[in-house]
Amino acid sequence: MATQTITATEAKPASFFATAPYIPPDAIFALTAEYNADSCPQKVNLGQGTYRDENGQPWVLPSVQKARDTLLSQGLYHEYLPILGLESFRNEAAKVALGAELYGKQRAKLAICQSLSGTGALHLAGLLLRSCRSPLPRVYVPSPTWSNHIQVFSSLGFQCESFKYYDEQKKTLDIESYLATLRAAEPGSIVILHACAHNPTGCDPSREQWKQIGAIMKERSLFPLFDAAYLGFNSGSVDDDAFAMRYVVDELQMEAGVCMSFAKNMGLYGERVGCLFFATGSEKTAKNTQSVLEMLQRSEVSNPPAYGARIASAILSSDDLRDMWYADLTTMSGRIRSMRRALYDALIKYGAHGSWEPLIRQSGMFGFLGLSPYVVNKLKEKYHVYMASNSRISIAGLNPSNVDYVARSIAECLDES
Ligand SMILES: Cc1ncc(COP(=O)(O)O)c(C=O)c1O
């Protein structure tokens, strides 16, 4: 019998990863890395949406500091949390979103699960919703939106449908286009709604517009999935910022999903403190839905991280600490509002070409400047001012020492282009 010889090249199997494509780094994280590597003393980071104090430094909220001290004095625990997360945190988080009264009314019909911050809540929501419907419903996402929305839902196999949210010419919400999209959407579709402080445009529907949006969603049987990553950042008041979610659940009696993040409003960025809850139509549905969430969570992360949830829970379940947190939200949202105004004033002072009124009409963490990618790049290369390529700026990156420089740089760049 003829023997077969195996050569060295044949013996080496092709890499298991041979078909893996190269995916460019996430734009906003790459921008942060570029900023960190920049040695220019005048550099300004308006990229990533992270709060900075008036000295440009990360801010540990006094309420968080106090909760942390209390936790440490009680001793360290490193035990696992239950699969659904820390019960006191889950309940308090849902109470923050719905308000104590509505929470009390709805409690038995809520399915609640702690999540890996807001992103994890969206992902878990996608997993749950995917398990409920076949064929998969479409997911409607506003355009523009937070870049990760499409990535999260398309990675789960959903077809994402972008719809026009923002009118570039008028620099306002395009409510007509929004409502027309909802009217034409197939019943059962999922719609991603920024609960407040729309990222990146800073343009939210008014209360009247929310009511119109809600009415059509109810009529068309569309599923509202709220992304509540910035509660308290618009107005300083969680209650005001939660209007849309509460309206949909209470007034319209609709089923809805809410994806909460405590990254921004408690400054717990790295602790990954989030919560997903569904307001369902009955106690039985809530119980079943929560059991599915528990199974999904088990297979994804087994159980969520404890430390940040303990801090958030300590704040939310103590009257004193909760009041401190409300004051911290006022500090952050107030400083952002005053920097928004200061940038506007300085742009006018330097005669920067363009209409800047939209900037002061916008709210939340971001300003949407409407600059061309050429100008955005020039601001980075020549003036060391960093912002997202769509000219979204994180207003929290501005402070009294750099706002004049940023406005002058924008004015000069626009003159030169
Ligand atoms: C609109 C929006 N949703 C969700 C998130 C999720 O953030 P995290 O996963 O850090 O809580 C962000 C973060 O930037 C965001 O801007």
The ligand as an SDF file (V2000), in Angstrom:
LIG
                    3D

 16 16  0  0  0  0  0  0  0  0999 V2000
  -27.4150   57.3790   24.4080 C   0  0  0  0  0  0  0  0  0  0  0  0
  -26.5750   56.4650   25.2210 C   0  0  0  0  0  0  0  0  0  0  0  0
  -27.0920   55.3080   25.6260 N   0  0  0  0  0  0  0  0  0  0  0  0
  -26.3970   54.4320   26.3590 C   0  0  0  0  0  0  0  0  0  0  0  0
  -25.1000   54.7110   26.7200 C   0  0  0  0  0  0  0  0  0  0  0  0
  -24.4550   53.6390   27.5330 C   0  0  0  0  0  0  0  0  0  0  0  0
  -23.4940   53.9840   28.3800 O   0  0  0  0  0  0  0  0  0  0  0  0
  -22.9430   52.9800   29.4860 P   0  0  0  0  0  0  0  0  0  0  0  0
  -22.9280   51.6230   28.8880 O   0  0  0  0  0  0  0  0  0  0  0  0
  -21.5770   53.4890   29.7500 O   0  0  0  0  0  0  0  0  0  0  0  0
  -23.8560   53.0870   30.6250 O   0  0  0  0  0  0  0  0  0  0  0  0
  -24.4920   55.9050   26.3020 C   0  0  0  0  0  0  0  0  0  0  0  0
  -23.1000   56.2110   26.6130 C   0  0  0  0  0  0  0  0  0  0  0  0
  -22.4550   57.0650   26.1070 O   0  0  0  0  0  0  0  0  0  0  0  0
  -25.2620   56.8020   25.5390 C   0  0  0  0  0  0  0  0  0  0  0  0
  -24.7740   57.9630   25.1220 O   0  0  0  0  0  0  0  0  0  0  0  0
  1  2  1  0
  2  3  1  0
  2 15  2  0
  3  4  2  0
  4  5  1  0
  5  6  1  0
  5 12  2  0
  6  7  1  0
  7  8  1  0
  8  9  2  0
  8 10  1  0
  8 11  1  0
 12 13  1  0
 12 15  1  0
 13 14  2  0
 15 16  1  0
M  END
$$$$
